[in-house]
Amino acid sequence: MAIIQKILNLVKRKDRFSALLSVRNTQIRNFNPLIIVAFLVLFSGLFLVVSNTIAKKINNILIIFRKLLKIMNFLILQVICYLNLTVPMKKLTM
């Protein structure tokens, strides 16, 4: 008997819960579209500012990386020239 009562109570709770979630009961009163437009403008502006700052930082990093590559290429060229000068040349045998 107790099990049947628990099941009935559970069914009653589900009915109350579904009544709370029904579409008819959930109505938005005094809906103001200006609030949504304001949020859209605010978040889109925030997104543009953040994306521009990220793009600028990436460009700065790329410029620094390109300078480092030029320096590294020059250093590699110096090492090759130094090695060619210090290592004795091999004689060609015919």
Biopython code that builds the backbone (N, CA, C, O; Angstrom):
import numpy as np
from Bio.PDB.StructureBuilder import StructureBuilder

atoms = [
    (1, "MET", "N", (0.821, -1.192, 0.000)),
    (1, "MET", "CA", (0.000, 0.000, 0.000)),
    (1, "MET", "C", (0.864, 1.256, 0.000)),
    (1, "MET", "O", (0.530, 2.243, -0.654)),
    (2, "ALA", "N", (1.954, 1.219, 0.718)),
    (2, "ALA", "CA", (2.836, 2.384, 0.791)),
    (2, "ALA", "C", (3.486, 2.662, -0.567)),
    (2, "ALA", "O", (3.702, 3.817, -0.932)),
    (3, "ILE", "N", (3.792, 1.608, -1.305)),
    (3, "ILE", "CA", (4.411, 1.785, -2.619)),
    (3, "ILE", "C", (3.444, 2.464, -3.570)),
    (3, "ILE", "O", (3.845, 3.330, -4.348)),
    (4, "ILE", "N", (2.194, 2.088, -3.519)),
    (4, "ILE", "CA", (1.184, 2.692, -4.392)),
    (4, "ILE", "C", (1.005, 4.169, -4.049)),
    (4, "ILE", "O", (0.857, 4.999, -4.946)),
    (5, "GLN", "N", (1.017, 4.498, -2.771)),
    (5, "GLN", "CA", (0.885, 5.897, -2.365)),
    (5, "GLN", "C", (2.089, 6.718, -2.836)),
    (5, "GLN", "O", (1.927, 7.859, -3.270)),
    (6, "LYS", "N", (3.277, 6.154, -2.755)),
    (6, "LYS", "CA", (4.461, 6.865, -3.215)),
    (6, "LYS", "C", (4.397, 7.112, -4.716)),
    (6, "LYS", "O", (4.784, 8.178, -5.194)),
    (7, "ILE", "N", (3.906, 6.121, -5.456)),
    (7, "ILE", "CA", (3.772, 6.288, -6.911)),
    (7, "ILE", "C", (2.745, 7.365, -7.229)),
    (7, "ILE", "O", (2.968, 8.192, -8.113)),
    (8, "LEU", "N", (1.608, 7.365, -6.506)),
    (8, "LEU", "CA", (0.587, 8.398, -6.730)),
    (8, "LEU", "C", (1.116, 9.784, -6.389)),
    (8, "LEU", "O", (0.854, 10.749, -7.107)),
    (9, "ASN", "N", (1.857, 9.880, -5.297)),
    (9, "ASN", "CA", (2.453, 11.179, -4.941)),
    (9, "ASN", "C", (3.435, 11.650, -6.007)),
    (9, "ASN", "O", (3.498, 12.835, -6.334)),
    (10, "LEU", "N", (4.196, 10.705, -6.540)),
    (10, "LEU", "CA", (5.146, 11.054, -7.596)),
    (10, "LEU", "C", (4.425, 11.544, -8.845)),
    (10, "LEU", "O", (4.862, 12.504, -9.480)),
    (11, "VAL", "N", (3.327, 10.891, -9.198)),
    (11, "VAL", "CA", (2.546, 11.314, -10.367)),
    (11, "VAL", "C", (1.968, 12.701, -10.140)),
    (11, "VAL", "O", (1.967, 13.529, -11.051)),
    (12, "LYS", "N", (1.475, 12.962, -8.933)),
    (12, "LYS", "CA", (0.931, 14.290, -8.623)),
    (12, "LYS", "C", (2.014, 15.358, -8.719)),
    (12, "LYS", "O", (1.765, 16.455, -9.220)),
    (13, "ARG", "N", (3.204, 15.044, -8.246)),
    (13, "ARG", "CA", (4.309, 16.006, -8.326)),
    (13, "ARG", "C", (4.673, 16.286, -9.774)),
    (13, "ARG", "O", (4.939, 17.433, -10.134)),
    (14, "LYS", "N", (4.687, 15.253, -10.608)),
    (14, "LYS", "CA", (4.999, 15.450, -12.023)),
    (14, "LYS", "C", (3.953, 16.332, -12.686)),
    (14, "LYS", "O", (4.286, 17.174, -13.520)),
    (15, "ASP", "N", (2.685, 16.143, -12.315)),
    (15, "ASP", "CA", (1.631, 16.979, -12.883)),
    (15, "ASP", "C", (1.828, 18.429, -12.484)),
    (15, "ASP", "O", (1.665, 19.329, -13.308)),
    (16, "ARG", "N", (2.178, 18.662, -11.228)),
    (16, "ARG", "CA", (2.410, 20.035, -10.780)),
    (16, "ARG", "C", (3.638, 20.629, -11.467)),
    (16, "ARG", "O", (3.640, 21.796, -11.857)),
    (17, "PHE", "N", (4.661, 19.824, -11.606)),
    (17, "PHE", "CA", (5.883, 20.299, -12.250)),
    (17, "PHE", "C", (5.644, 20.614, -13.721)),
    (17, "PHE", "O", (6.126, 21.629, -14.225)),
    (18, "SER", "N", (4.909, 19.758, -14.408)),
    (18, "SER", "CA", (4.618, 20.020, -15.820)),
    (18, "SER", "C", (3.690, 21.215, -15.982)),
    (18, "SER", "O", (3.763, 21.927, -16.984)),
    (19, "ALA", "N", (2.814, 21.440, -15.001)),
    (19, "ALA", "CA", (1.948, 22.617, -15.064)),
    (19, "ALA", "C", (2.759, 23.896, -14.921)),
    (19, "ALA", "O", (2.425, 24.919, -15.518)),
    (20, "LEU", "N", (3.818, 23.837, -14.134)),
    (20, "LEU", "CA", (4.670, 25.010, -13.990)),
    (20, "LEU", "C", (5.445, 25.310, -15.270)),
    (20, "LEU", "O", (5.715, 26.470, -15.582)),
    (21, "LEU", "N", (5.798, 24.270, -16.001)),
    (21, "LEU", "CA", (6.586, 24.444, -17.213)),
    (21, "LEU", "C", (5.757, 24.605, -18.476)),
    (21, "LEU", "O", (6.320, 24.785, -19.556)),
    (22, "SER", "N", (4.462, 24.548, -18.373)),
    (22, "SER", "CA", (3.638, 24.623, -19.584)),
    (22, "SER", "C", (3.795, 25.991, -20.244)),
    (22, "SER", "O", (4.083, 26.990, -19.585)),
    (23, "VAL", "N", (3.602, 26.009, -21.537)),
    (23, "VAL", "CA", (3.810, 27.217, -22.315)),
    (23, "VAL", "C", (2.759, 28.266, -21.977)),
    (23, "VAL", "O", (3.048, 29.461, -22.025)),
    (24, "ARG", "N", (1.592, 27.857, -21.648)),
    (24, "ARG", "CA", (0.515, 28.801, -21.362)),
    (24, "ARG", "C", (0.803, 29.630, -20.112)),
    (24, "ARG", "O", (0.430, 30.801, -20.033)),
    (25, "ASN", "N", (1.459, 29.022, -19.154)),
    (25, "ASN", "CA", (1.711, 29.734, -17.902)),
    (25, "ASN", "C", (2.934, 30.643, -17.957)),
    (25, "ASN", "O", (3.041, 31.594, -17.182)),
    (26, "THR", "N", (3.853, 30.349, -18.872)),
    (26, "THR", "CA", (5.060, 31.165, -18.944)),
    (26, "THR", "C", (4.875, 32.244, -19.999)),
    (26, "THR", "O", (5.048, 31.992, -21.191)),
    (27, "GLN", "N", (4.529, 33.421, -19.567)),
    (27, "GLN", "CA", (4.369, 34.558, -20.454)),
    (27, "GLN", "C", (5.295, 35.667, -19.979)),
    (27, "GLN", "O", (5.456, 35.889, -18.779)),
    (28, "ILE", "N", (5.895, 36.352, -20.927)),
    (28, "ILE", "CA", (6.767, 37.470, -20.597)),
    (28, "ILE", "C", (5.932, 38.739, -20.695)),
    (28, "ILE", "O", (5.445, 39.111, -21.763)),
    (29, "ARG", "N", (5.785, 39.374, -19.573)),
    (29, "ARG", "CA", (4.983, 40.602, -19.549)),
    (29, "ARG", "C", (5.902, 41.800, -19.659)),
    (29, "ARG", "O", (7.039, 41.778, -19.186)),
    (30, "ASN", "N", (5.396, 42.844, -20.290)),
    (30, "ASN", "CA", (6.136, 44.098, -20.491)),
    (30, "ASN", "C", (7.490, 43.832, -21.150)),
    (30, "ASN", "O", (8.523, 44.314, -20.685)),
    (31, "PHE", "N", (7.472, 43.072, -22.221)),
    (31, "PHE", "CA", (8.691, 42.738, -22.944)),
    (31, "PHE", "C", (9.218, 43.970, -23.657)),
    (31, "PHE", "O", (8.493, 44.612, -24.417)),
    (32, "ASN", "N", (10.478, 44.298, -23.413)),
    (32, "ASN", "CA", (11.073, 45.474, -24.020)),
    (32, "ASN", "C", (12.204, 45.038, -24.957)),
    (32, "ASN", "O", (13.240, 44.574, -24.480)),
    (33, "PRO", "N", (12.032, 45.177, -26.278)),
    (33, "PRO", "CA", (13.082, 44.756, -27.212)),
    (33, "PRO", "C", (14.324, 45.643, -27.139)),
    (33, "PRO", "O", (15.385, 45.263, -27.634)),
    (34, "LEU", "N", (14.201, 46.813, -26.529)),
    (34, "LEU", "CA", (15.357, 47.694, -26.392)),
    (34, "LEU", "C", (16.448, 47.042, -25.548)),
    (34, "LEU", "O", (17.633, 47.288, -25.769)),
    (35, "ILE", "N", (16.060, 46.221, -24.595)),
    (35, "ILE", "CA", (17.042, 45.542, -23.744)),
    (35, "ILE", "C", (17.868, 44.558, -24.576)),
    (35, "ILE", "O", (19.088, 44.483, -24.428)),
    (36, "ILE", "N", (17.203, 43.813, -25.439)),
    (36, "ILE", "CA", (17.919, 42.840, -26.276)),
    (36, "ILE", "C", (18.842, 43.559, -27.249)),
    (36, "ILE", "O", (19.977, 43.129, -27.459)),
    (37, "VAL", "N", (18.372, 44.641, -27.841)),
    (37, "VAL", "CA", (19.205, 45.399, -28.774)),
    (37, "VAL", "C", (20.420, 45.969, -28.050)),
    (37, "VAL", "O", (21.527, 45.960, -28.588)),
    (38, "ALA", "N", (20.215, 46.466, -26.830)),
    (38, "ALA", "CA", (21.329, 47.013, -26.058)),
    (38, "ALA", "C", (22.365, 45.930, -25.757)),
    (38, "ALA", "O", (23.564, 46.176, -25.884)),
    (39, "PHE", "N", (21.925, 44.747, -25.363)),
    (39, "PHE", "CA", (22.861, 43.656, -25.103)),
    (39, "PHE", "C", (23.599, 43.246, -26.365)),
    (39, "PHE", "O", (24.805, 43.002, -26.325)),
    (40, "LEU", "N", (22.892, 43.167, -27.486)),
    (40, "LEU", "CA", (23.545, 42.808, -28.742)),
    (40, "LEU", "C", (24.611, 43.827, -29.130)),
    (40, "LEU", "O", (25.710, 43.455, -29.542)),
    (41, "VAL", "N", (24.290, 45.103, -28.998)),
    (41, "VAL", "CA", (25.259, 46.143, -29.333)),
    (41, "VAL", "C", (26.450, 46.080, -28.382)),
    (41, "VAL", "O", (27.596, 46.202, -28.814)),
    (42, "LEU", "N", (26.190, 45.893, -27.106)),
    (42, "LEU", "CA", (27.254, 45.838, -26.114)),
    (42, "LEU", "C", (28.194, 44.657, -26.374)),
    (42, "LEU", "O", (29.413, 44.827, -26.396)),
    (43, "PHE", "N", (27.639, 43.483, -26.567)),
    (43, "PHE", "CA", (28.476, 42.305, -26.762)),
    (43, "PHE", "C", (29.175, 42.317, -28.113)),
    (43, "PHE", "O", (30.308, 41.847, -28.215)),
    (44, "SER", "N", (28.530, 42.841, -29.155)),
    (44, "SER", "CA", (29.211, 42.912, -30.446)),
    (44, "SER", "C", (30.360, 43.918, -30.387)),
    (44, "SER", "O", (31.425, 43.674, -30.953)),
    (45, "GLY", "N", (30.152, 45.042, -29.710)),
    (45, "GLY", "CA", (31.239, 46.006, -29.534)),
    (45, "GLY", "C", (32.382, 45.423, -28.737)),
    (45, "GLY", "O", (33.547, 45.618, -29.084)),
    (46, "LEU", "N", (32.065, 44.710, -27.675)),
    (46, "LEU", "CA", (33.089, 44.057, -26.866)),
    (46, "LEU", "C", (33.857, 43.032, -27.690)),
    (46, "LEU", "O", (35.080, 42.939, -27.586)),
    (47, "PHE", "N", (33.147, 42.266, -28.504)),
    (47, "PHE", "CA", (33.791, 41.273, -29.365)),
    (47, "PHE", "C", (34.734, 41.938, -30.356)),
    (47, "PHE", "O", (35.843, 41.447, -30.568)),
    (48, "LEU", "N", (34.323, 43.040, -30.967)),
    (48, "LEU", "CA", (35.171, 43.728, -31.933)),
    (48, "LEU", "C", (36.430, 44.280, -31.274)),
    (48, "LEU", "O", (37.517, 44.190, -31.843)),
    (49, "VAL", "N", (36.292, 44.848, -30.082)),
    (49, "VAL", "CA", (37.453, 45.396, -29.383)),
    (49, "VAL", "C", (38.436, 44.290, -29.031)),
    (49, "VAL", "O", (39.641, 44.435, -29.239)),
    (50, "VAL", "N", (37.930, 43.196, -28.504)),
    (50, "VAL", "CA", (38.804, 42.091, -28.115)),
    (50, "VAL", "C", (39.473, 41.464, -29.333)),
    (50, "VAL", "O", (40.664, 41.154, -29.293)),
    (51, "SER", "N", (38.727, 41.277, -30.407)),
    (51, "SER", "CA", (39.316, 40.661, -31.602)),
    (51, "SER", "C", (40.378, 41.572, -32.219)),
    (51, "SER", "O", (41.390, 41.082, -32.720)),
    (52, "ASN", "N", (40.163, 42.895, -32.191)),
    (52, "ASN", "CA", (41.173, 43.813, -32.728)),
    (52, "ASN", "C", (42.435, 43.805, -31.886)),
    (52, "ASN", "O", (43.537, 43.833, -32.433)),
    (53, "THR", "N", (42.301, 43.766, -30.570)),
    (53, "THR", "CA", (43.492, 43.730, -29.722)),
    (53, "THR", "C", (44.260, 42.422, -29.918)),
    (53, "THR", "O", (45.491, 42.420, -29.929)),
    (54, "ILE", "N", (43.551, 41.334, -30.070)),
    (54, "ILE", "CA", (44.220, 40.046, -30.316)),
    (54, "ILE", "C", (44.937, 40.081, -31.664)),
    (54, "ILE", "O", (46.060, 39.591, -31.777)),
    (55, "ALA", "N", (44.304, 40.651, -32.681)),
    (55, "ALA", "CA", (44.933, 40.735, -34.001)),
    (55, "ALA", "C", (46.191, 41.601, -33.949)),
    (55, "ALA", "O", (47.194, 41.266, -34.580)),
    (56, "LYS", "N", (46.153, 42.706, -33.207)),
    (56, "LYS", "CA", (47.340, 43.562, -33.089)),
    (56, "LYS", "C", (48.474, 42.837, -32.379)),
    (56, "LYS", "O", (49.633, 42.946, -32.781)),
    (57, "LYS", "N", (48.143, 42.096, -31.326)),
    (57, "LYS", "CA", (49.181, 41.358, -30.610)),
    (57, "LYS", "C", (49.794, 40.277, -31.487)),
    (57, "LYS", "O", (51.003, 40.051, -31.449)),
    (58, "ILE", "N", (48.964, 39.616, -32.272)),
    (58, "ILE", "CA", (49.471, 38.585, -33.179)),
    (58, "ILE", "C", (50.384, 39.202, -34.231)),
    (58, "ILE", "O", (51.419, 38.627, -34.569)),
    (59, "ASN", "N", (50.006, 40.378, -34.754)),
    (59, "ASN", "CA", (50.852, 41.048, -35.744)),
    (59, "ASN", "C", (52.188, 41.442, -35.131)),
    (59, "ASN", "O", (53.227, 41.293, -35.775)),
    (60, "ASN", "N", (52.180, 41.942, -33.897)),
    (60, "ASN", "CA", (53.435, 42.292, -33.231)),
    (60, "ASN", "C", (54.316, 41.067, -33.043)),
    (60, "ASN", "O", (55.527, 41.131, -33.255)),
    (61, "ILE", "N", (53.721, 39.966, -32.650)),
    (61, "ILE", "CA", (54.479, 38.734, -32.466)),
    (61, "ILE", "C", (55.064, 38.261, -33.795)),
    (61, "ILE", "O", (56.204, 37.799, -33.837)),
    (62, "LEU", "N", (54.296, 38.372, -34.879)),
    (62, "LEU", "CA", (54.803, 37.964, -36.192)),
    (62, "LEU", "C", (55.957, 38.844, -36.650)),
    (62, "LEU", "O", (56.917, 38.349, -37.240)),
    (63, "ILE", "N", (55.874, 40.146, -36.383)),
    (63, "ILE", "CA", (56.963, 41.048, -36.756)),
    (63, "ILE", "C", (58.237, 40.677, -35.996)),
    (63, "ILE", "O", (59.318, 40.625, -36.582)),
    (64, "ILE", "N", (58.112, 40.423, -34.703)),
    (64, "ILE", "CA", (59.268, 40.025, -33.901)),
    (64, "ILE", "C", (59.828, 38.697, -34.394)),
    (64, "ILE", "O", (61.045, 38.523, -34.468)),
    (65, "PHE", "N", (58.951, 37.766, -34.731)),
    (65, "PHE", "CA", (59.386, 36.454, -35.219)),
    (65, "PHE", "C", (60.135, 36.590, -36.538)),
    (65, "PHE", "O", (61.147, 35.918, -36.742)),
    (66, "ARG", "N", (59.655, 37.451, -37.441)),
    (66, "ARG", "CA", (60.343, 37.659, -38.717)),
    (66, "ARG", "C", (61.726, 38.262, -38.503)),
    (66, "ARG", "O", (62.683, 37.871, -39.172)),
    (67, "LYS", "N", (61.838, 39.218, -37.568)),
    (67, "LYS", "CA", (63.150, 39.793, -37.262)),
    (67, "LYS", "C", (64.091, 38.727, -36.723)),
    (67, "LYS", "O", (65.264, 38.685, -37.093)),
    (68, "LEU", "N", (63.583, 37.870, -35.854)),
    (68, "LEU", "CA", (64.421, 36.801, -35.312)),
    (68, "LEU", "C", (64.871, 35.833, -36.410)),
    (68, "LEU", "O", (66.011, 35.367, -36.405)),
    (69, "LEU", "N", (63.974, 35.539, -37.342)),
    (69, "LEU", "CA", (64.356, 34.658, -38.443)),
    (69, "LEU", "C", (65.464, 35.262, -39.291)),
    (69, "LEU", "O", (66.380, 34.557, -39.715)),
    (70, "LYS", "N", (65.385, 36.581, -39.541)),
    (70, "LYS", "CA", (66.447, 37.231, -40.308)),
    (70, "LYS", "C", (67.768, 37.143, -39.563)),
    (70, "LYS", "O", (68.804, 36.854, -40.162)),
    (71, "ILE", "N", (67.737, 37.391, -38.252)),
    (71, "ILE", "CA", (68.957, 37.316, -37.455)),
    (71, "ILE", "C", (69.503, 35.892, -37.445)),
    (71, "ILE", "O", (70.708, 35.682, -37.580)),
    (72, "MET", "N", (68.609, 34.915, -37.283)),
    (72, "MET", "CA", (69.054, 33.520, -37.257)),
    (72, "MET", "C", (69.639, 33.099, -38.596)),
    (72, "MET", "O", (70.638, 32.381, -38.630)),
    (73, "ASN", "N", (69.033, 33.535, -39.706)),
    (73, "ASN", "CA", (69.579, 33.207, -41.021)),
    (73, "ASN", "C", (70.958, 33.814, -41.191)),
    (73, "ASN", "O", (71.856, 33.170, -41.734)),
    (74, "PHE", "N", (71.135, 35.035, -40.738)),
    (74, "PHE", "CA", (72.442, 35.678, -40.817)),
    (74, "PHE", "C", (73.461, 34.948, -39.957)),
    (74, "PHE", "O", (74.607, 34.774, -40.372)),
    (75, "LEU", "N", (73.060, 34.517, -38.762)),
    (75, "LEU", "CA", (73.978, 33.783, -37.888)),
    (75, "LEU", "C", (74.359, 32.432, -38.492)),
    (75, "LEU", "O", (75.511, 32.008, -38.401)),
    (76, "ILE", "N", (73.401, 31.769, -39.098)),
    (76, "ILE", "CA", (73.697, 30.484, -39.748)),
    (76, "ILE", "C", (74.678, 30.699, -40.900)),
    (76, "ILE", "O", (75.600, 29.905, -41.089)),
    (77, "LEU", "N", (74.481, 31.761, -41.663)),
    (77, "LEU", "CA", (75.400, 32.070, -42.757)),
    (77, "LEU", "C", (76.803, 32.349, -42.217)),
    (77, "LEU", "O", (77.790, 31.916, -42.812)),
    (78, "GLN", "N", (76.900, 33.065, -41.101)),
    (78, "GLN", "CA", (78.197, 33.333, -40.492)),
    (78, "GLN", "C", (78.877, 32.044, -40.042)),
    (78, "GLN", "O", (80.080, 31.871, -40.234)),
    (79, "VAL", "N", (78.109, 31.150, -39.448)),
    (79, "VAL", "CA", (78.680, 29.880, -38.986)),
    (79, "VAL", "C", (79.188, 29.072, -40.172)),
    (79, "VAL", "O", (80.260, 28.473, -40.089)),
    (80, "ILE", "N", (78.451, 29.041, -41.258)),
    (80, "ILE", "CA", (78.868, 28.291, -42.441)),
    (80, "ILE", "C", (80.150, 28.878, -43.019)),
    (80, "ILE", "O", (81.068, 28.147, -43.389)),
    (81, "CYS", "N", (80.202, 30.202, -43.091)),
    (81, "CYS", "CA", (81.408, 30.847, -43.615)),
    (81, "CYS", "C", (82.599, 30.580, -42.700)),
    (81, "CYS", "O", (83.698, 30.306, -43.182)),
    (82, "TYR", "N", (82.399, 30.654, -41.419)),
    (82, "TYR", "CA", (83.477, 30.395, -40.462)),
    (82, "TYR", "C", (83.975, 28.958, -40.586)),
    (82, "TYR", "O", (85.180, 28.707, -40.573)),
    (83, "LEU", "N", (83.037, 28.017, -40.705)),
    (83, "LEU", "CA", (83.447, 26.621, -40.838)),
    (83, "LEU", "C", (84.206, 26.386, -42.139)),
    (83, "LEU", "O", (85.165, 25.615, -42.171)),
    (84, "ASN", "N", (83.781, 27.046, -43.204)),
    (84, "ASN", "CA", (84.478, 26.887, -44.483)),
    (84, "ASN", "C", (85.883, 27.464, -44.418)),
    (84, "ASN", "O", (86.794, 26.949, -45.066)),
    (85, "LEU", "N", (86.066, 28.517, -43.653)),
    (85, "LEU", "CA", (87.380, 29.115, -43.551)),
    (85, "LEU", "C", (88.294, 28.327, -42.621)),
    (85, "LEU", "O", (89.498, 28.243, -42.864)),
    (86, "THR", "N", (87.745, 27.758, -41.574)),
    (86, "THR", "CA", (88.589, 27.078, -40.593)),
    (86, "THR", "C", (88.932, 25.652, -40.992)),
    (86, "THR", "O", (90.020, 25.173, -40.673)),
    (87, "VAL", "N", (88.046, 24.976, -41.669)),
    (87, "VAL", "CA", (88.312, 23.599, -42.070)),
    (87, "VAL", "C", (89.202, 23.632, -43.309)),
    (87, "VAL", "O", (88.889, 24.316, -44.283)),
    (88, "PRO", "N", (90.309, 22.894, -43.272)),
    (88, "PRO", "CA", (91.183, 22.911, -44.456)),
    (88, "PRO", "C", (90.472, 22.298, -45.656)),
    (88, "PRO", "O", (89.692, 21.352, -45.544)),
    (89, "MET", "N", (90.771, 22.869, -46.776)),
    (89, "MET", "CA", (90.146, 22.397, -48.007)),
    (89, "MET", "C", (90.739, 21.061, -48.413)),
    (89, "MET", "O", (91.939, 20.819, -48.278)),
    (90, "LYS", "N", (89.881, 20.216, -48.906)),
    (90, "LYS", "CA", (90.334, 18.913, -49.379)),
    (90, "LYS", "C", (90.886, 19.044, -50.789)),
    (90, "LYS", "O", (90.347, 19.754, -51.638)),
    (91, "LYS", "N", (91.938, 18.360, -50.992)),
    (91, "LYS", "CA", (92.539, 18.386, -52.318)),
    (91, "LYS", "C", (91.795, 17.428, -53.229)),
    (91, "LYS", "O", (91.420, 16.324, -52.834)),
    (92, "LEU", "N", (91.597, 17.867, -54.424)),
    (92, "LEU", "CA", (90.945, 17.018, -55.410)),
    (92, "LEU", "C", (91.981, 16.087, -56.008)),
    (92, "LEU", "O", (93.041, 16.525, -56.454)),
    (93, "THR", "N", (91.678, 14.840, -56.014)),
    (93, "THR", "CA", (92.596, 13.862, -56.604)),
    (93, "THR", "C", (92.052, 13.419, -57.949)),
    (93, "THR", "O", (90.874, 13.095, -58.094)),
    (94, "MET", "N", (92.915, 13.414, -58.895)),
    (94, "MET", "CA", (92.483, 13.001, -60.231)),
    (94, "MET", "C", (93.146, 11.738, -60.634)),
    (94, "MET", "O", (92.904, 11.236, -61.731)),
]
sb = StructureBuilder()
sb.init_structure("model")
sb.init_model(0)
sb.init_chain("A")
sb.init_seg("    ")
for serial, (resi, resn, name, xyz) in enumerate(atoms, 1):
    if name == "N":
        sb.init_residue(resn, " ", resi, " ")
    sb.init_atom(name, np.array(xyz, "f"), 0.0, 1.0, " ", f" {name:<3s}", serial, name[0])
structure = sb.get_structure()
